[in-house]
Amino acid sequence: MLDELDRAVIHALHIDGRAPFSRIADVCGVSTQTVARRYRRLRTEAGLRVVGVLDRDTGPETHWTVRLTCTPAATRGLAHALAARPDTSWVKLTSGGTEIFAIVHVPDGAGGREGTDAPHAMLLHDVPRRAGITAVSAHCMLHTYLGGPTAWRGITRALTPGQQERLRPHPADPGDPRPLTAADHALLDVLRHDGRAGYTDLAAATGWSQATAARRLAGLRARGTLFFDVEVDSALLGGTTQTLIWMSVAPGRLDDVATTLAGHDELAVVAATTGPTNLLAQALCDGPADLHRYLTRELGALDGIRTLETAPVLRTLKRAGAVRASPPARSAGRGA
């Protein structure tokens, strides 16, 4: 299990994924070498990684949740194929391995252009080619109440408010508000693999100077287009039972219910969607008994929730960033 310093390093990286080890060490009261060693160990043993991610609500993409029900023989191959796509994230095997959940990212405006790789193109063109799929559904994510830049509280409890303030990045000039260019996408591709990539790597990928890469990165962060997410094995932080929850909420109560859920310690994601269920959540609980308590005593006490469906997560094949070339063995099958 993780000790207090491990948790402090993870919390610090959530606040600023590109914070120098020296600044984290100063805030935590240890040496820079100690923080560097903990970071390397957490990468190996806890699946820790910092990745750059476009914000769901302010970035230039629309996000769709996709659910595929499959025969057991077809599930793993299809899930790995979805995880390998550059336009997916959070690819999970659920419901005992008979269902796949994924989020598909579509550039704004792509949905109306024939031939683009929009969700309808993937679902109506790519998916039917694969045998073993028995049901397909896709719904647009309308608003994120919890998730993205606001993380599960299981990773944000280690540092005091004063320590957190010392780690927050200094405000930057938003810079040029132009749409993302090919060079921007090259920069983002590097950051999807490693959010702490050096400016030398970013300059090489974009063709910019290091100074230009640094300014553009700072501007994207300042405008909220880009943020840095922390991937880590949530089981080591107490989230041993992970479950997706789909809820149907009365429209007049949706905002109130979602806002309330966003304050629950057990949840890592709360998002409004289209479809017969209009609210999606992801719960991280300390075992089945804790999940049962949460469902009956917390969700059950809320007015406005008409129906509720749960799907336990068996394995997470892909999180927010690009798929690792060789994921740490310990983190396989776990994580938020």
GULOTI-890699 format. One line per field, with one value per residue: residue number from 0; residue in three letters; x, y, z of N, C-alpha, C in turn. Coordinates in steps of 0.02 Angstrom, whole numbers, always signed. Each point is the difference from the previous one (the first is absolute). Layout:
BEGIN
n c(NUM:...)
res c(ALA:...)
n.u c(X:...)
n.v c(Y:...)
n.w c(Z:...)
ca.u c(X:...)
ca.v c(Y:...)
ca.w c(Z:...)
c.u c(X:...)
c.v c(Y:...)
c.w c(Z:...)
% end
This chain:
BEGIN
n c(0:1:2:3:4:5:6:7:8:9:10:11:12:13:14:15:16:17:18:19:20:21:22:23:24:25:26:27:28:29:30:31:32:33:34:35:36:37:38:39:40:41:42:43:44:45:46:47:48:49:50:51:52:53:54:55:56:57:58:59:60:61:62:63:64:65:66:67:68:69:70:71:72:73:74:75:76:77:78:79:80:81:82:83:84:85:86:87:88:89:90:91:92:93:94:95:96:97:98:99:100:101:102:103:104:105:106:107:108:109:110:111:112:113:114:115:116:117:118:119:120:121:122:123:124:125:126:127:128:129:130:131:132:133:134:135:136:137:138:139:140:141:142:143:144:145:146:147:148:149:150:151:152:153:154:155:156:157:158:159:160:161:162:163:164:165:166:167:168:169:170:171:172:173:174:175:176:177:178:179:180:181:182:183:184:185:186:187:188:189:190:191:192:193:194:195:196:197:198:199:200:201:202:203:204:205:206:207:208:209:210:211:212:213:214:215:216:217:218:219:220:221:222:223:224:225:226:227:228:229:230:231:232:233:234:235:236:237:238:239:240:241:242:243:244:245:246:247:248:249:250:251:252:253:254:255:256:257:258:259:260:261:262:263:264:265:266:267:268:269:270:271:272:273:274:275:276:277:278:279:280:281:282:283:284:285:286:287:288:289:290:291:292:293:294:295:296:297:298:299:300:301:302:303:304:305:306:307:308:309:310:311:312:313:314:315:316:317:318:319:320:321:322:323:324:325:326:327:328:329:330:331:332:333:334:335)
res c(MET:LEU:ASP:GLU:LEU:ASP:ARG:ALA:VAL:ILE:HIS:ALA:LEU:HIS:ILE:ASP:GLY:ARG:ALA:PRO:PHE:SER:ARG:ILE:ALA:ASP:VAL:CYS:GLY:VAL:SER:THR:GLN:THR:VAL:ALA:ARG:ARG:TYR:ARG:ARG:LEU:ARG:THR:GLU:ALA:GLY:LEU:ARG:VAL:VAL:GLY:VAL:LEU:ASP:ARG:ASP:THR:GLY:PRO:GLU:THR:HIS:TRP:THR:VAL:ARG:LEU:THR:CYS:THR:PRO:ALA:ALA:THR:ARG:GLY:LEU:ALA:HIS:ALA:LEU:ALA:ALA:ARG:PRO:ASP:THR:SER:TRP:VAL:LYS:LEU:THR:SER:GLY:GLY:THR:GLU:ILE:PHE:ALA:ILE:VAL:HIS:VAL:PRO:ASP:GLY:ALA:GLY:GLY:ARG:GLU:GLY:THR:ASP:ALA:PRO:HIS:ALA:MET:LEU:LEU:HIS:ASP:VAL:PRO:ARG:ARG:ALA:GLY:ILE:THR:ALA:VAL:SER:ALA:HIS:CYS:MET:LEU:HIS:THR:TYR:LEU:GLY:GLY:PRO:THR:ALA:TRP:ARG:GLY:ILE:THR:ARG:ALA:LEU:THR:PRO:GLY:GLN:GLN:GLU:ARG:LEU:ARG:PRO:HIS:PRO:ALA:ASP:PRO:GLY:ASP:PRO:ARG:PRO:LEU:THR:ALA:ALA:ASP:HIS:ALA:LEU:LEU:ASP:VAL:LEU:ARG:HIS:ASP:GLY:ARG:ALA:GLY:TYR:THR:ASP:LEU:ALA:ALA:ALA:THR:GLY:TRP:SER:GLN:ALA:THR:ALA:ALA:ARG:ARG:LEU:ALA:GLY:LEU:ARG:ALA:ARG:GLY:THR:LEU:PHE:PHE:ASP:VAL:GLU:VAL:ASP:SER:ALA:LEU:LEU:GLY:GLY:THR:THR:GLN:THR:LEU:ILE:TRP:MET:SER:VAL:ALA:PRO:GLY:ARG:LEU:ASP:ASP:VAL:ALA:THR:THR:LEU:ALA:GLY:HIS:ASP:GLU:LEU:ALA:VAL:VAL:ALA:ALA:THR:THR:GLY:PRO:THR:ASN:LEU:LEU:ALA:GLN:ALA:LEU:CYS:ASP:GLY:PRO:ALA:ASP:LEU:HIS:ARG:TYR:LEU:THR:ARG:GLU:LEU:GLY:ALA:LEU:ASP:GLY:ILE:ARG:THR:LEU:GLU:THR:ALA:PRO:VAL:LEU:ARG:THR:LEU:LYS:ARG:ALA:GLY:ALA:VAL:ARG:ALA:SER:PRO:PRO:ALA:ARG:SER:ALA:GLY:ARG:GLY:ALA)
n.u c(+42:-30:+58:+9:+64:-14:-45:+49:+43:-45:-16:+65:+7:-52:+29:+60:-25:+20:-21:+54:+40:+41:-52:-13:+66:+3:-55:+27:+51:+13:+48:+29:+55:-25:-21:+59:+27:-40:+12:+63:-1:-33:+42:+47:-15:-15:+36:+39:-39:+34:-61:+11:-54:-37:-18:-43:-2:+65:+19:+36:-28:-40:-25:+7:-48:+37:-54:+42:-55:+40:+13:+8:-7:-45:-13:+47:-9:-66:+3:+45:-42:-51:+35:+14:-64:+23:-62:+30:-37:+25:+39:-60:+18:-65:-42:+54:+16:-64:+29:+5:+34:-13:+44:-39:+56:-42:+42:-8:-62:+35:-47:+3:+64:-23:+12:-22:+48:-62:-35:-43:+57:+22:-58:-11:+64:+36:-46:-45:+62:-13:+11:-58:-14:-32:+33:-22:+28:-18:+27:-20:+61:-48:+13:+60:-30:+25:+65:+47:+1:-62:+48:+0:-38:+0:+12:-49:+23:+57:-12:+28:-51:+42:+10:-64:-8:+49:-39:-50:-8:+49:-46:-21:+32:-66:+32:+21:-63:+47:-38:-6:+65:+29:+37:-58:-28:+55:-6:-65:+20:+51:-40:-36:+62:+21:-42:+52:-18:+65:+20:+55:-36:-29:+59:+27:-52:+6:+66:-25:+18:+45:+20:-9:+29:+44:+3:+0:+42:+34:-6:+11:+46:+22:-14:+29:+32:+57:-5:+30:-13:-17:+33:-37:+27:-65:+13:+58:-52:-21:+9:-9:-59:+6:-46:-27:-29:-53:-19:-64:+11:-49:-17:-54:+21:+13:-2:-54:-26:+17:-20:-52:-8:+12:-38:-18:+30:-53:-17:+20:-60:-25:-40:-29:-46:+0:-60:-22:+64:-9:+22:+64:+15:+58:-13:+39:-14:+0:-15:-29:+17:+57:+3:-19:+41:+45:-15:-4:+54:+44:+6:-15:+37:+22:-37:-39:+34:-19:+54:+29:+54:+26:+64:+17:+55:+11:+10:+51:-14:-37:+40:+22:+60:+51:-12:+21:+63:+15:-66:+10:+27:+21:+3:+18:-55:+38:-20:-1)
n.v c(-60:+56:+32:+41:-14:-64:+4:+28:-45:-48:+23:+7:-59:-14:+35:-25:-29:+62:-3:+38:-54:+50:+23:-61:-10:+62:-12:-57:+42:-22:-43:+35:-29:+15:+59:+8:-26:+37:+50:-18:-8:+56:+22:-33:+19:+63:-9:+38:+46:+52:+19:+27:+35:-2:+57:-40:+50:+12:-62:-7:-39:-44:-18:-63:-22:-54:-38:-51:-34:-47:-49:-42:-39:+47:+1:-43:-36:+10:-16:-46:-17:+7:-34:-35:+18:+50:-18:-44:-4:-17:-44:-26:-56:-7:-3:-15:+51:+15:+53:+45:+40:+53:+48:+26:+25:+50:+21:+59:-12:-52:+4:+60:-20:-17:-60:+40:-2:+18:+4:+34:+29:+6:+21:+38:+15:+20:+15:+10:+18:+11:-64:-20:+55:+6:+54:+58:+44:+61:+38:+60:+16:+25:-25:+18:-32:-59:+9:-26:+67:-18:-20:-66:+9:-62:+45:+33:-47:-4:+53:+43:+42:+12:-65:-9:+54:-26:-50:+42:-15:+40:+49:-23:+31:+5:+54:-27:+26:-5:-29:-62:+3:-19:+55:+32:-32:+18:+61:+0:-25:+41:+50:-28:-5:+62:+16:-35:-12:-1:+63:-36:-46:+49:+30:-59:-10:+63:-3:+12:+61:-14:+62:-12:-60:+30:+52:-41:-41:+52:+22:-61:-3:+60:-20:-50:+9:+6:-60:-11:-61:-29:-46:-37:-53:+9:-65:+29:+35:-64:+11:-52:+30:-7:+48:-12:+59:-26:+64:-9:+65:+19:+25:+14:-63:-2:+65:-1:-53:+22:+60:-30:-39:+58:+6:-57:-20:-38:+58:-25:-16:+58:-25:+54:-43:-12:-19:-63:-6:+49:-47:+10:-51:+11:-56:+21:-62:-5:-34:-58:-12:+32:-34:-55:+17:+15:-55:-32:+22:+4:-43:-50:+44:+0:+55:-26:-49:-8:-12:-59:+0:-57:+12:-53:+34:-41:+42:+42:+1:+55:+47:+56:-27:+4:-56:-24:+7:+5:-5:+33:-57:+36:+49:-56:+21:+54:+44:+66)
n.w c(+0:-15:+12:+52:-8:-10:+48:+35:-25:+7:+60:+10:-30:+39:+48:-11:-54:-12:+63:+5:+1:-16:-38:-27:-6:-22:-35:-18:-1:-62:-17:-49:+23:+60:-21:-29:+55:+39:-41:-3:+66:+7:-46:+34:+62:-15:-56:+40:-27:-22:-20:-59:+19:-56:+26:+34:+45:+1:-9:-56:+46:-30:+59:-20:+39:-4:-7:+2:-13:+25:-42:+51:-53:-12:+65:+19:-55:+6:+64:-15:-49:+42:+46:-55:-4:-40:-21:+41:+54:+59:-30:+15:+31:-10:+51:+35:-39:+6:+27:-49:+41:-38:+1:-48:-25:-11:-46:+29:-21:+27:+47:-30:+1:-59:+24:+48:+47:-10:+59:-40:-20:+63:+25:-52:+4:+52:+45:-49:-13:+64:-3:+26:-36:+57:+24:-26:+41:-17:+49:-17:+20:+39:+59:+21:+50:-12:+1:-39:-2:+15:+39:-1:+53:-24:-49:+31:+42:-34:-38:+41:+15:+51:+8:-6:+37:+36:-16:+9:-65:-15:+7:-59:-48:-11:-22:-56:-7:-47:-47:+22:-7:-57:+9:+15:-50:-32:+25:-14:-57:+4:+18:-49:-23:+6:+50:+20:-63:-12:+5:+11:+34:+34:+3:+14:+38:+19:+2:+60:+22:+46:-12:-66:+5:+40:-43:-52:+32:+22:-63:-24:+47:-15:-62:+32:-58:+34:+28:+58:-23:+57:-33:+40:+28:-13:-13:-16:-23:+0:-65:+40:+10:-65:-5:-59:+6:-30:+1:+11:-12:+40:-60:+35:+13:-65:-5:+39:-31:-60:+19:+27:-54:-30:+54:-29:+55:-6:-26:-59:-23:-19:-47:-26:-23:-64:-23:+5:+13:+43:+43:-12:+40:+29:+32:+49:+17:+66:-57:-14:+62:-14:-58:+32:+48:-48:-34:+57:+31:-50:-51:+40:+32:-63:+4:-46:+32:-63:-37:+13:-38:+23:-14:+37:+13:-50:-51:+11:-65:+7:+21:+28:+11:-42:-34:+57:-17:+64:+16:+58:+15:+53:-47:-30:-31:+18:+44:+8)
ca.u c(-42:+37:+9:-20:+40:-26:-63:+15:+28:-56:-42:+37:-2:-68:-4:+41:+32:+67:+38:+66:+7:+27:-54:-39:+40:-1:-66:-7:+51:+49:+48:-19:+16:-52:-59:+14:-3:-70:-34:+19:-30:-72:-11:+9:-41:-69:-27:-4:+20:-31:-16:-35:-68:-44:-57:-63:-50:+28:+43:-31:-26:-60:+13:-56:+7:-18:-7:-6:-12:+33:+10:+64:+57:+17:+7:+69:+30:-30:+21:+69:-2:-24:+51:+55:-20:+19:-58:-36:+29:-39:-27:-8:-40:-48:-53:+27:+35:-46:-15:+56:-16:+54:-16:+26:+12:-14:+13:-60:-19:+12:-58:-42:+36:+1:+67:+41:+2:-46:-26:-44:+42:+30:-51:-37:+46:+52:-23:-36:+46:+24:-50:-7:-31:-72:-36:+42:-33:+46:-35:+44:+12:-21:+33:+37:-4:+59:+43:+43:+43:-21:+15:-26:+30:+48:+68:+10:-9:+64:+33:-40:-15:+59:+45:-31:+8:+70:+13:-40:+39:-11:-43:+37:-35:-34:+32:-39:-58:-15:-16:+57:+33:+33:+54:-31:-18:+63:+17:-47:+14:+56:-24:-45:+43:+39:-14:+60:+51:+39:-11:+39:-43:-57:+26:+15:-63:-39:+40:+8:+54:-21:-35:-67:-38:-16:-52:-63:-24:-26:-62:-53:-19:-31:-68:-39:-7:+41:+19:+40:-33:+44:-23:+30:-39:-45:-8:+49:-25:-63:-54:+9:-60:-16:-66:-33:-69:-42:-61:-51:-18:-50:+36:+1:+43:+65:+56:+7:+25:+69:+43:+6:+43:+69:+30:+8:+68:+4:-5:+55:-29:-72:-9:-65:+4:-62:-20:-53:+28:+30:+54:+50:+48:+46:+12:+59:-18:+45:-31:-72:-42:+2:-41:-70:-17:-5:-59:-62:-6:+16:-41:-69:-31:-8:-61:+9:+28:-56:+26:+72:+31:+71:+41:+67:+56:+45:+68:+8:+53:+27:-25:-6:+54:+11:+16:+71:+33:+6:-27:+24:-40:-43:-58:-46:-65:-22:+6:-62)
ca.v c(+60:+63:+37:+70:+35:-22:+35:+71:+9:-7:+60:+56:-5:+19:+73:+22:-60:+15:+32:-29:-39:+43:+37:-49:-17:+56:+2:-61:-1:-53:+18:-10:-70:-43:+5:-33:-73:-20:+6:-58:-60:+3:-17:-72:-43:+24:+23:+73:+36:+65:+5:+60:-18:+55:+4:-22:+52:+60:-19:+1:-66:-26:-67:-47:-64:-56:-64:-57:-65:-49:-67:-2:-15:+58:+61:+24:+23:+64:+51:+20:+39:+68:+35:+20:+57:+64:+41:-28:+0:-34:-62:-45:-61:+4:-51:-67:-11:-5:+67:+46:+71:+44:+68:+16:+72:+23:+72:+39:+10:-59:-44:+13:-8:-70:-28:+14:-55:+16:-61:-38:-35:-57:-48:-27:-25:-44:-51:-58:-48:-46:-48:-7:+59:-11:+63:+59:+63:+57:+59:+59:+29:+69:+42:-37:+29:-25:-37:+45:+37:-12:-72:-40:+24:-49:+21:+71:+9:-5:+65:+52:+55:+41:-36:+0:+66:+8:-41:+20:+36:+72:+17:+14:+36:-49:+0:+1:-45:-32:-71:-44:-13:-65:-1:-8:-71:-37:+12:-37:-72:-14:+7:-56:-55:+21:+70:+33:+1:+62:+46:-24:-47:+36:+38:-47:-25:+54:+42:+65:+6:-18:+57:+3:-56:+16:+52:-28:-45:+42:+31:-50:-13:+60:+6:-58:-48:-58:-9:-59:-50:-48:-70:-39:-57:+25:-50:+16:+59:-18:-12:-68:-20:+54:-14:+52:+8:+39:+21:+41:+51:+48:+57:+58:-14:-25:+41:-6:-67:-6:+41:-36:-58:+22:+10:-64:-25:-65:+7:+28:+32:+13:+35:-2:-27:-13:-70:-18:+21:+66:+16:-54:+8:-55:-7:-36:-17:-48:-66:-4:+23:+73:+20:-9:+55:+62:-2:+0:+55:+65:+11:-15:+54:+60:+7:+16:-56:-44:-68:-4:-61:-4:-47:-5:+2:-57:+20:+62:-10:+65:+55:+64:+8:-52:-65:-11:-51:-60:+21:-35:-59:+7:+42:-31:-17:+43:+71:+37)
ca.w c(+0:-6:+63:-4:-51:-65:-13:-9:-67:-47:+8:-28:-73:-21:+0:-57:-28:-24:+54:+9:+60:+53:+32:+39:+58:+47:+32:+42:+51:-12:-51:-70:-18:+29:-42:-64:+11:+11:-64:-42:+29:-12:-71:-10:+43:+8:-64:-1:-61:-13:-72:-21:-23:-18:+46:-32:-8:-32:-55:-67:-16:+32:+27:-2:+34:-43:+33:-46:+32:-43:+25:+36:-44:-41:+39:+11:-63:-18:+49:-16:-62:+18:+39:-44:-41:+29:+17:+56:+67:+51:-27:+57:-3:+55:+3:-4:-63:-57:-25:-6:+5:-24:-20:-67:-8:-68:-9:-10:-70:-42:-4:-57:-63:-21:-5:+58:+48:+54:+30:-45:-48:+33:+20:-57:-51:+27:+47:-29:-31:+50:+24:+72:+31:+3:+10:-4:+16:+6:+24:+5:+66:-4:+51:+51:+67:+37:-46:-36:+46:+69:+8:+56:+62:+25:-13:+17:+72:+34:+12:+33:-46:-11:-45:-66:-29:-20:-59:-58:-51:-4:-58:-62:-54:-44:-65:-62:+7:-64:+3:+2:-64:-5:+49:+66:+8:+11:+70:+43:-6:+46:+69:+16:+22:+59:+15:+26:-53:+0:-56:-57:-36:-28:-56:-55:-28:-30:-43:+32:+49:+68:+30:-29:+27:+69:+1:-25:+52:+54:-22:-1:+70:+28:-26:+21:-55:+18:+70:+11:+42:+33:-2:+54:+21:+53:+53:+52:+36:+32:-48:-24:-39:-47:-29:-39:+21:-45:+35:-32:+49:-24:-29:+45:+57:-25:+22:+73:+16:-24:+43:+63:-10:-10:+66:+34:-1:-35:-73:-38:-59:-5:-63:-32:-68:-36:+4:+49:+65:-14:+46:+6:+54:+13:+72:+24:+69:+34:+3:-16:+55:-1:-57:+19:+46:-37:-43:+38:+49:-29:-60:+16:+38:-41:-39:-70:-37:-16:-9:+10:-26:+18:-38:+30:-47:+8:-18:-39:-50:-19:+41:-36:-47:-50:+28:+13:-40:+43:+64:+59:+13:+58:-11:-48:+26:+54:-14:-13)
c.u c(+44:+6:-17:+39:-22:-63:+11:+28:-56:-44:+35:-2:-70:-6:+39:+40:+70:+42:+69:+3:+26:-55:-44:+38:-1:-66:-8:+52:+50:+48:-28:+12:-53:-64:+11:-3:-71:-38:+16:-31:-75:-17:+3:-52:-73:-30:-4:+24:-37:-11:-36:-65:-37:-61:-65:-47:+27:+44:-37:-26:-67:+14:-64:+16:-26:-3:-12:-11:+23:-5:+68:+60:+23:+23:+72:+32:-26:+21:+71:+3:-24:+53:+57:-17:+21:-58:-42:+37:-46:-35:+1:-39:-45:-46:+26:+35:-45:-17:+63:-28:+60:-27:+35:+2:-9:+15:-65:-12:+9:-62:-43:+34:+5:+73:+44:-6:-42:-27:-43:+42:+30:-53:-33:+46:+50:-29:-35:+46:+23:-56:-2:-30:-76:-40:+51:-41:+53:-39:+50:+7:-12:+37:+33:-4:+60:+40:+42:+45:-18:+3:-40:+37:+49:+72:+14:-10:+66:+29:-48:-17:+60:+49:-28:+10:+71:+15:-38:+43:-15:-43:+43:-42:-33:+28:-51:-59:-18:-19:+63:+26:+29:+57:-26:-18:+61:+24:-44:+12:+58:-25:-49:+39:+38:-10:+60:+57:+35:-14:+41:-42:-59:+22:+14:-64:-37:+39:+8:+66:-25:-40:-71:-43:-22:-57:-67:-31:-31:-65:-58:-23:-38:-72:-45:-11:+34:+10:+40:-33:+53:-32:+36:-47:-44:-9:+49:-21:-68:-57:+5:-59:-21:-63:-23:-74:-36:-66:-46:-27:-52:+35:+5:+45:+71:+58:+11:+29:+73:+48:+10:+47:+73:+35:+11:+71:+7:+4:+61:-24:-74:-10:-71:+8:-69:-20:-53:+23:+39:+55:+44:+47:+46:+17:+62:-10:+49:-35:-75:-45:-3:-41:-74:-23:-10:-64:-65:-8:+14:-44:-74:-36:-14:-66:+18:+30:-56:+22:+76:+25:+74:+35:+69:+54:+47:+72:-2:+58:+33:-31:-2:+53:+3:+19:+75:+27:+6:-23:+29:-47:-48:-63:-50:-65:-25:+2:-66:-9)
c.v c(+63:+33:+73:+38:-20:+39:+75:+14:-5:+62:+60:-1:+14:+76:+30:-59:+11:+35:-33:-40:+43:+39:-47:-17:+55:+3:-59:-5:-58:+23:-12:-72:-48:+2:-35:-76:-23:+2:-61:-64:-2:-14:-75:-41:+21:+26:+75:+28:+66:+4:+66:-18:+64:+0:-16:+58:+62:-16:-5:-68:-11:-72:-41:-61:-55:-64:-54:-63:-54:-70:-2:-11:+62:+60:+25:+27:+68:+55:+23:+41:+71:+39:+25:+60:+65:+42:-29:+11:-40:-62:-52:-62:+0:-61:-71:-16:-7:+68:+42:+71:+39:+70:+14:+76:+19:+74:+37:+12:-61:-42:+12:-10:-74:-24:+14:-57:+17:-64:-40:-38:-62:-54:-33:-30:-50:-58:-58:-50:-54:-45:+1:+60:-8:+64:+57:+61:+54:+61:+56:+23:+75:+47:-44:+37:-20:-44:+50:+37:-9:-75:-32:+21:-49:+19:+72:+14:+7:+66:+49:+54:+45:-32:+0:+68:+12:-38:+24:+38:+75:+15:+19:+39:-52:-1:+1:-49:-37:-73:-42:-15:-70:-5:-7:-73:-44:+9:-40:-75:-20:+0:-55:-62:+16:+74:+39:+1:+68:+44:-19:-48:+35:+41:-45:-24:+53:+40:+71:+2:-22:+56:+5:-57:+14:+51:-29:-47:+40:+33:-48:-17:+60:+7:-58:-51:-66:-3:-64:-46:-47:-69:-39:-57:+20:-50:+13:+60:-14:-14:-69:-25:+60:-18:+60:+0:+44:+15:+38:+48:+47:+63:+60:-9:-18:+40:-6:-68:-7:+40:-33:-60:+20:+13:-65:-27:-64:+7:+34:+38:+10:+42:-8:-23:+1:-72:-13:+9:+64:+20:-62:+15:-60:+0:-41:-13:-52:-66:+2:+25:+76:+27:-7:+55:+64:+2:+7:+61:+69:+14:-11:+55:+62:-2:+16:-56:-51:-72:+2:-67:+2:-52:-2:-2:-58:+20:+65:-9:+66:+53:+63:+7:-55:-65:-6:-54:-65:+20:-40:-58:+9:+39:-31:-20:+43:+72:+32:+12)
c.w c(+0:+68:-12:-53:-70:-19:-11:-69:-52:+2:-32:-76:-27:-3:-58:-25:-24:+53:+6:+65:+58:+36:+42:+64:+52:+38:+48:+54:-5:-54:-70:-22:+26:-42:-67:+7:+9:-66:-44:+27:-12:-73:-11:+37:+5:-65:-6:-66:-3:-75:-13:-34:-19:+46:-37:-15:-36:-59:-66:-22:+33:+20:+2:+43:-45:+42:-52:+41:-48:+30:+35:-44:-39:+40:+2:-64:-21:+48:-13:-64:+13:+38:-44:-43:+33:+24:+57:+66:+46:-28:+56:-19:+61:-1:-9:-65:-60:-30:-1:+6:-25:-11:-66:-7:-74:-6:-13:-74:-43:-11:-61:-67:-18:-6:+59:+50:+61:+30:-47:-52:+32:+13:-61:-54:+28:+41:-34:-33:+49:+25:+76:+35:-3:+11:+1:+21:+8:+20:+12:+73:-4:+48:+52:+66:+43:-48:-40:+49:+74:+14:+56:+64:+32:-13:+20:+74:+38:+22:+34:-51:-13:-48:-72:-34:-25:-64:-62:-50:+1:-61:-60:-48:-45:-70:-57:+7:-64:+10:+0:-70:-1:+50:+71:+12:+9:+72:+47:-3:+45:+71:+19:+22:+64:+11:+27:-52:-1:-60:-61:-42:-33:-61:-60:-34:-40:-53:+27:+38:+68:+32:-27:+27:+72:+3:-22:+52:+57:-19:-2:+71:+29:-24:+22:-54:+18:+75:+5:+51:+29:-4:+55:+17:+59:+56:+57:+42:+31:-47:-30:-41:-42:-37:-41:+19:-50:+36:-47:+53:-31:-25:+47:+61:-21:+28:+75:+19:-20:+44:+68:-7:-9:+66:+38:-8:-41:-76:-30:-62:+11:-63:-25:-72:-33:+12:+52:+72:-13:+49:+9:+58:+3:+74:+13:+74:+28:+10:-15:+56:+2:-58:+17:+47:-39:-42:+40:+44:-29:-62:+15:+37:-42:-38:-73:-41:-13:-6:+6:-25:+18:-43:+32:-55:+15:-12:-39:-47:-20:+45:-41:-55:-52:+35:+10:-46:+40:+69:+57:+18:+57:-14:-49:+33:+55:-25:-18:-74)
% end
